[in-house]
């Protein structure tokens, strides 16, 4: 079933919330890992990142097939433009964020795990099993910088997105948020 102005499809809602909650969780865990050097969480973080990347691709294909949901009413030009910008940042970010993490880890020699399965193996120094050797240190470094920057950008975009949803619900008293939780407008 495709989205209508009155109701979003179950697939649209499920993909939205699955991606949203997973990305928010990965950001929170990423911050925790970085601040606390919680190295034991990295394989889980990476594995979930790989999985959500697959879901993000499905979500984008669904969005291309289904189109964008129609707004429930006319909004000011600035408001509509800001909403479109935030949506595009979130969509591009949900692709670039896990992709930059995978490139960072893979090129850095740390591998790309998927819950025990090595998609890209670690590159361990044969003379010293404790030492990881980057496949490409420069690419890993660039990907790391992008991953960190995207974390900050995604936090801001998520806050703006949530603020916009709450504005729709509380100030505008329209059905945008209700539609996104599966209630018909």
C-alpha positions in Angstrom: 0.0 0.0 0.0 1.3 3.4 -0.9 1.2 6.5 1.2 -1.8 8.8 0.9 -2.3 12.3 2.3 -4.5 10.8 5.0 -2.4 7.7 6.0 1.2 6.6 5.6 1.8 2.9 4.7 2.9 0.5 7.4 6.2 0.0 5.5 6.9 3.8 5.4 6.2 4.0 9.2 8.2 0.9 10.0 11.2 1.9 8.0 11.1 5.5 9.4 11.1 4.3 13.0 13.5 1.5 12.5 16.1 3.8 10.9 15.4 6.7 13.3 15.7 4.7 16.5 18.7 2.7 15.3 20.6 5.8 14.2 19.8 7.6 17.4 21.0 4.5 19.4 24.2 4.2 17.3 25.0 7.9 17.9 24.5 7.5 21.6 26.6 4.3 21.8 29.2 6.0 19.5 29.5 8.9 21.9 29.7 6.6 24.9 32.4 4.4 23.1 34.5 7.5 22.2 34.3 9.1 25.7 34.9 5.9 27.7 37.1 3.9 25.3 34.6 1.1 25.4 36.4 -1.0 22.8 34.2 -4.0 23.5 31.2 -2.3 22.0 32.9 -1.5 18.6 32.0 -4.9 17.0 28.3 -4.5 18.0 28.3 -0.9 16.9 29.8 -1.8 13.5 27.5 -4.8 13.0 24.4 -2.8 13.7 25.7 0.0 11.4 26.1 -2.5 8.6 22.6 -3.9 9.1 21.0 -0.4 9.3 22.8 0.6 6.1 21.0 -2.2 4.3 17.6 -1.0 5.8 18.5 2.6 4.8 19.0 1.5 1.2 15.6 -0.3 1.3 14.0 2.9 2.7 15.5 5.0 0.0 14.2 2.7 -2.8 10.8 2.7 -1.1 10.9 6.5 -1.0 11.8 6.7 -4.7 9.0 4.3 -5.6 6.4 5.8 -3.2 7.3 9.4 -3.4 7.4 12.0 -0.6 4.4 12.2 1.7 2.2 15.2 0.9 2.0 17.9 3.6 -1.3 18.1 5.3 -1.7 21.8 4.7 0.1 24.8 3.2 3.0 26.2 5.2 5.1 29.3 5.0 7.8 29.0 2.3 10.7 29.2 4.9 9.1 26.5 7.0 8.6 24.1 4.0 12.1 24.8 2.8 13.6 24.1 6.2 11.6 20.9 6.5 12.8 19.8 3.1 16.4 20.6 3.9 16.3 18.7 7.2 14.7 15.7 5.5 17.4 15.7 2.8 20.1 16.0 5.5 18.6 13.1 7.3 18.3 10.9 4.2 21.8 11.7 3.0 23.2 11.3 6.5 21.6 7.9 7.0 23.5 6.7 4.0 26.8 8.6 4.5 27.0 8.0 8.3 27.2 4.2 8.3 29.1 4.2 5.0 31.8 6.5 6.4 32.0 4.2 9.5 32.5 1.2 7.3 35.1 2.9 5.2 36.9 4.1 8.3 37.0 0.7 9.9 37.8 -1.2 6.8 40.5 1.1 5.4 41.9 1.4 9.0 42.6 -2.3 9.1 40.0 -3.0 11.8 37.7 -4.9 9.5 34.0 -4.8 9.1 32.2 -7.4 11.2 28.7 -8.5 11.0 28.0 -10.3 14.3 31.0 -12.6 14.0 31.1 -12.8 10.2 34.0 -10.8 8.7 32.8 -8.8 5.7 36.3 -7.2 5.6 38.9 -9.0 7.6 41.1 -7.2 10.1 44.6 -6.6 8.8 46.9 -7.9 11.6 50.7 -7.5 11.4 52.1 -11.0 10.9 55.1 -10.1 13.1 53.0 -8.7 15.9 49.4 -10.1 16.3 48.6 -7.2 18.6 49.2 -4.6 15.9 46.5 -3.6 13.3 47.9 -2.4 10.0 45.7 0.0 8.0 44.9 -0.9 4.4 44.9 2.8 3.6 45.6 5.2 6.5 44.7 8.3 4.5 41.3 7.1 3.5 40.6 5.8 7.0 41.5 9.2 8.4 39.3 11.1 6.0 36.4 8.7 6.7 37.0 9.2 10.4 36.7 12.9 10.1 33.6 12.6 8.0 32.0 10.2 10.5 32.7 12.5 13.4 31.3 15.5 11.5 28.3 13.6 10.4 27.6 12.7 14.0 27.3 16.4 14.9 25.2 17.2 11.8 22.9 14.3 12.4 22.3 15.3 16.0 21.3 18.8 14.9 19.1 17.5 12.1 17.4 15.0 14.5 16.7 17.8 17.0 15.3 20.0 14.2 13.2 17.1 12.9 11.8 16.3 16.4 11.1 20.0 17.1 9.3 20.2 13.7 7.2 17.2 14.6 6.3 18.6 18.0 5.5 22.0 16.4 3.1 20.3 14.0 1.5 18.4 16.9 1.4 21.1 19.6 1.3 24.5 17.9 -0.3 23.7 14.5 -2.5 21.0 15.9 -2.3 19.1 12.6 -2.1 15.3 12.1 1.5 15.1 10.8 2.8 13.3 13.9 -0.3 11.1 14.3 0.2 10.0 10.7 3.8 9.0 11.4 2.7 6.8 14.3 0.1 5.1 12.1 -3.0 6.9 13.0 -5.2 8.2 10.1 -5.4 11.9 9.8 
